[in-house]
Amino acid sequence: MGANESRESDMGAGSSNNGRRRSEAQDMSTGEVVASVGAAVAIAYGMYRLLFKKKEKESSSQLDLEITQASRFLARSCTWEKPKPDTVKLNTDASSYGDWGSIGGLLRDSEGSLISAYSINVPQLNDLTQLEFEAIRVGVEQAIRRNFRRIWVESDSEPAVKILNGGTCPAEAKDLVDEILHLSKKFQTREEVTYTQREANKPWDVTYTPREGNIPADILGSDTFPIKSTDILPNSIRQCLSNSNIQNLLTSIEKDRNGIVYKIKENRKYTLKLKGGF
């Protein structure tokens, strides 16, 4: 095949790919559109390099382009589900900041109303999974102090949820996990569950939720949350309404109460390779 035919083949493949991207763009979010524009610019630059920047002694040339799309909305969605009237629901989250971490969580009743919350900086822990366990432990203790008999724990840490439901526990987290499981016995007899499905009327239940279904806990688990305490009552939160984090927390709790459907995002990385021979 001659050089012209090779280049025409490459251009045809590029046109076909562009056509597919145009058909998919109808469902794209703003972030995806930006990623697609970047991809188009990269492709144009690659074609320019292939067609006009060849060297006479160059027998072949290849340009590898890597495009990262940061937030693609999936077809899946989730909602925050209210607990039963005799159950308190605990949502937890954690963040790691190198040498230390931050944890947070909140207890809500069957109406989705806030009972109490907590937000703590943890200087001695930096492993994210251990921080997730610490966030759960603090919330479970808070529920016990309030004499709840049934608890539904929900976390966006799939590893932590799997371990608490019988999965293999790493040695460094064993003490924390053992303590949580010991505390769980105070909620009557523990029953086994999987992280994907919750069965009714369990005194102790731990399930996984995507991050989009865990927004209030995500806010509380950040180091930027303005109130740091193991027991934050609703009145304390309402006294700081001018703070943007407080506003976001109350808004997200209200959305959960109203059953708002959240689209689930995922990060995807695409590698586009343009090849051409001379």
C-alpha positions as CSV (number, residue, x, y, z in Angstrom):
1,M,0.0,0.0,0.0
2,G,1.3,3.4,-0.9
3,A,1.9,6.3,1.5
4,N,-1.2,8.1,0.2
5,E,-3.4,5.1,0.6
6,S,-2.0,4.5,4.1
7,R,-2.8,8.0,5.1
8,E,-6.3,7.9,3.6
9,S,-6.9,4.7,5.6
10,D,-5.8,6.3,8.8
11,M,-8.0,9.4,8.1
12,G,-10.9,7.1,7.3
13,A,-10.5,5.3,10.6
14,G,-10.3,8.7,12.4
15,S,-13.5,9.8,10.6
16,S,-15.3,6.6,11.7
17,N,-14.2,7.1,15.3
18,N,-15.3,10.7,15.2
19,G,-18.7,9.6,13.9
20,R,-19.1,7.2,16.8
21,R,-18.2,9.9,19.2
22,R,-20.8,12.2,17.8
23,S,-23.5,9.6,18.2
24,E,-22.5,9.0,21.8
25,A,-22.3,12.7,22.6
26,Q,-26.1,13.1,22.9
27,D,-26.0,11.4,26.3
28,M,-22.8,13.0,27.6
29,S,-22.6,15.2,30.7
30,T,-20.7,18.5,30.6
31,G,-17.5,16.7,31.8
32,E,-17.7,14.2,29.0
33,V,-18.2,17.0,26.4
34,V,-15.0,18.6,27.7
35,A,-13.2,15.3,27.5
36,S,-14.4,14.7,23.9
37,V,-13.2,18.2,22.8
38,G,-9.8,17.4,24.2
39,A,-9.8,14.1,22.4
40,A,-10.7,15.8,19.1
41,V,-7.9,18.3,19.5
42,A,-5.5,15.5,20.3
43,I,-6.6,13.5,17.2
44,A,-6.1,16.6,15.0
45,Y,-2.7,17.2,16.4
46,G,-1.8,13.5,15.9
47,M,-2.9,13.6,12.3
48,Y,-0.9,16.7,11.7
49,R,2.2,15.0,13.1
50,L,1.6,12.0,11.0
51,L,0.9,13.8,7.7
52,F,3.3,16.8,7.8
53,K,6.1,16.1,10.3
54,K,7.5,12.9,8.8
55,K,11.3,12.6,8.4
56,E,12.8,11.3,5.1
57,K,14.7,8.5,6.9
58,E,11.9,7.5,9.2
59,S,10.5,4.1,8.3
60,S,7.6,4.2,10.7
61,S,6.0,6.5,13.2
62,Q,3.6,6.0,16.1
63,L,1.9,8.6,18.4
64,D,0.3,7.4,21.6
65,L,-2.3,9.6,23.1
66,E,-3.8,9.0,26.5
67,I,-7.2,10.7,27.3
68,T,-8.7,10.6,30.8
69,Q,-12.4,11.2,31.2
70,A,-13.0,12.2,34.8
71,S,-16.7,11.7,35.5
72,R,-18.9,9.6,33.2
73,F,-22.5,9.2,34.4
74,L,-23.6,5.5,34.3
75,A,-27.0,4.2,33.6
76,R,-27.2,3.0,37.2
77,S,-28.6,5.2,39.9
78,C,-29.1,5.0,43.7
79,T,-31.2,6.5,46.5
80,W,-30.7,6.8,50.2
81,E,-33.2,4.3,51.7
82,K,-34.9,5.1,55.0
83,P,-34.6,2.5,57.9
84,K,-37.6,0.8,59.4
85,P,-39.3,2.6,62.4
86,D,-37.5,0.4,65.0
87,T,-34.0,0.9,63.4
88,V,-31.5,3.7,63.4
89,K,-29.4,4.1,60.2
90,L,-25.7,5.0,60.4
91,N,-23.8,6.4,57.4
92,T,-20.1,6.8,57.7
93,D,-17.1,8.0,55.6
94,A,-13.4,8.7,56.0
95,S,-10.6,10.7,54.3
96,S,-6.9,10.2,54.4
97,Y,-4.5,13.2,54.3
98,G,-1.0,11.5,54.2
99,D,0.0,11.2,57.9
100,W,-3.4,11.6,59.4
101,G,-7.1,11.2,58.6
102,S,-10.6,12.5,59.2
103,I,-13.8,10.5,59.9
104,G,-17.5,11.4,60.0
105,G,-20.9,9.9,60.2
106,L,-24.5,10.5,61.1
107,L,-27.5,8.7,62.7
108,R,-30.9,9.1,61.1
109,D,-34.4,7.8,62.0
110,S,-37.1,6.2,59.9
111,E,-38.2,9.6,58.6
112,G,-34.7,10.4,57.5
113,S,-34.3,13.1,60.2
114,L,-30.9,13.7,61.7
115,I,-30.5,12.4,65.3
116,S,-26.8,13.1,65.7
117,A,-23.6,13.4,63.8
118,Y,-19.8,13.4,64.4
119,S,-16.7,14.7,62.6
120,I,-13.3,14.0,64.0
121,N,-9.7,14.4,62.9
122,V,-7.6,11.2,63.6
123,P,-3.9,12.0,63.8
124,Q,-2.7,8.5,64.5
125,L,-4.3,6.8,61.5
126,N,-3.6,7.2,57.8
127,D,-4.7,3.9,56.2
128,L,-8.1,4.6,54.5
129,T,-9.7,1.2,55.3
130,Q,-8.7,1.5,59.0
131,L,-10.1,5.0,59.0
132,E,-13.4,3.6,57.6
133,F,-13.5,1.1,60.4
134,E,-12.9,3.8,63.0
135,A,-15.7,5.9,61.5
136,I,-18.0,2.9,61.9
137,R,-16.8,2.2,65.4
138,V,-17.5,5.7,66.6
139,G,-21.0,5.7,65.1
140,V,-21.9,2.3,66.5
141,E,-20.8,3.5,70.0
142,Q,-23.0,6.6,69.5
143,A,-26.0,4.4,68.7
144,I,-25.4,2.2,71.7
145,R,-25.3,5.3,74.0
146,R,-28.7,6.2,72.7
147,N,-30.1,2.8,73.5
148,F,-31.0,1.8,69.9
149,R,-31.7,-1.9,69.6
150,R,-31.4,-2.2,65.8
151,I,-28.8,-0.5,63.6
152,W,-28.2,-0.4,59.8
153,V,-24.7,0.6,59.0
154,E,-24.0,1.9,55.5
155,S,-20.6,2.7,54.0
156,D,-19.2,3.5,50.6
157,S,-16.1,1.4,51.5
158,E,-16.7,-1.9,49.8
159,P,-13.6,-3.5,51.4
160,A,-14.7,-2.5,55.0
161,V,-18.3,-3.8,54.4
162,K,-17.0,-7.1,53.0
163,I,-14.7,-7.6,56.0
164,L,-17.5,-6.9,58.5
165,N,-19.6,-9.4,56.8
166,G,-17.1,-12.2,57.2
167,G,-14.4,-11.4,54.6
168,T,-10.7,-11.8,55.2
169,C,-9.4,-9.1,57.6
170,P,-5.9,-7.7,57.2
171,A,-3.7,-8.0,60.4
172,E,-3.4,-4.3,60.9
173,A,-7.2,-3.8,61.1
174,K,-8.0,-6.9,63.2
175,D,-8.2,-5.1,66.5
176,L,-10.7,-2.5,65.1
177,V,-12.8,-5.1,63.4
178,D,-12.9,-7.3,66.5
179,E,-14.0,-4.3,68.6
180,I,-16.8,-3.4,66.1
181,L,-18.1,-7.0,66.0
182,H,-18.0,-7.1,69.8
183,L,-20.1,-3.9,69.9
184,S,-22.5,-5.4,67.3
185,K,-23.6,-8.1,69.8
186,K,-25.3,-5.3,71.9
187,F,-27.9,-5.0,69.1
188,Q,-29.2,-8.6,69.8
189,T,-28.0,-11.6,67.8
190,R,-26.0,-10.7,64.7
191,E,-27.0,-12.4,61.4
192,E,-25.0,-12.8,58.2
193,V,-25.7,-10.6,55.2
194,T,-24.0,-9.8,51.9
195,Y,-22.8,-6.3,51.0
196,T,-25.2,-6.2,48.0
197,Q,-28.5,-6.9,49.6
198,R,-30.1,-6.1,53.0
199,E,-32.6,-8.5,54.5
200,A,-35.4,-7.1,56.7
201,N,-35.5,-7.0,60.5
202,K,-31.9,-7.6,61.3
203,P,-30.6,-6.1,64.6
204,W,-27.2,-5.6,63.0
205,D,-26.7,-4.9,59.3
206,V,-23.8,-3.6,57.3
207,T,-24.3,-2.7,53.6
208,Y,-22.4,-1.0,50.8
209,T,-23.6,2.2,49.0
210,P,-22.0,4.1,46.1
211,R,-20.5,7.4,47.1
212,E,-23.5,9.2,45.6
213,G,-25.7,7.6,48.2
214,N,-23.4,8.7,51.0
215,I,-23.1,12.4,50.5
216,P,-23.9,13.7,54.1
217,A,-21.3,11.3,55.6
218,D,-18.8,12.4,52.9
219,I,-19.2,16.0,54.0
220,L,-18.8,15.1,57.7
221,G,-15.8,12.9,56.9
222,S,-13.8,15.8,55.4
223,D,-11.2,17.8,57.4
224,T,-13.0,21.0,56.3
225,F,-16.2,20.4,58.2
226,P,-16.3,23.3,60.7
227,I,-17.5,21.4,63.8
228,K,-15.2,18.7,65.2
229,S,-16.9,16.6,67.9
230,T,-17.9,13.0,68.6
231,D,-21.5,14.1,69.2
232,I,-22.9,16.9,67.1
233,L,-26.6,17.6,67.7
234,P,-29.0,19.2,65.1
235,N,-29.2,22.4,67.1
236,S,-25.4,22.8,67.0
237,I,-25.5,22.4,63.2
238,R,-28.3,25.0,62.8
239,Q,-26.2,27.6,64.7
240,C,-23.7,27.6,61.8
241,L,-26.0,28.0,58.9
242,S,-23.7,30.6,57.3
243,N,-21.0,28.0,56.7
244,S,-21.1,26.4,53.2
245,N,-20.3,22.9,54.5
246,I,-23.2,23.1,56.9
247,Q,-25.5,24.3,54.1
248,N,-24.4,21.4,51.9
249,L,-24.9,18.9,54.7
250,L,-28.5,20.0,55.5
251,T,-29.3,20.1,51.8
252,S,-28.0,16.6,51.2
253,I,-29.9,15.3,54.2
254,E,-33.1,16.9,52.9
255,K,-32.5,15.3,49.4
256,D,-32.1,11.9,51.0
257,R,-35.3,12.4,53.0
258,N,-37.2,13.2,49.8
259,G,-35.9,10.1,48.0
260,I,-33.8,12.0,45.4
261,V,-32.3,9.6,42.7
262,Y,-28.6,10.1,42.3
263,K,-26.8,9.1,39.1
264,I,-23.7,7.0,39.7
265,K,-20.4,8.3,38.3
266,E,-17.3,6.4,37.5
267,N,-13.8,7.3,36.3
268,R,-12.7,5.9,33.0
269,K,-9.3,6.1,31.3
270,Y,-9.1,5.7,27.5
271,T,-5.9,5.2,25.5
272,L,-6.1,6.3,21.9
273,K,-3.3,5.2,19.6
274,L,-2.7,6.7,16.1
275,K,-0.3,4.7,13.9
276,G,1.1,5.6,10.6
277,G,4.0,4.2,8.4
278,F,6.0,6.1,5.8
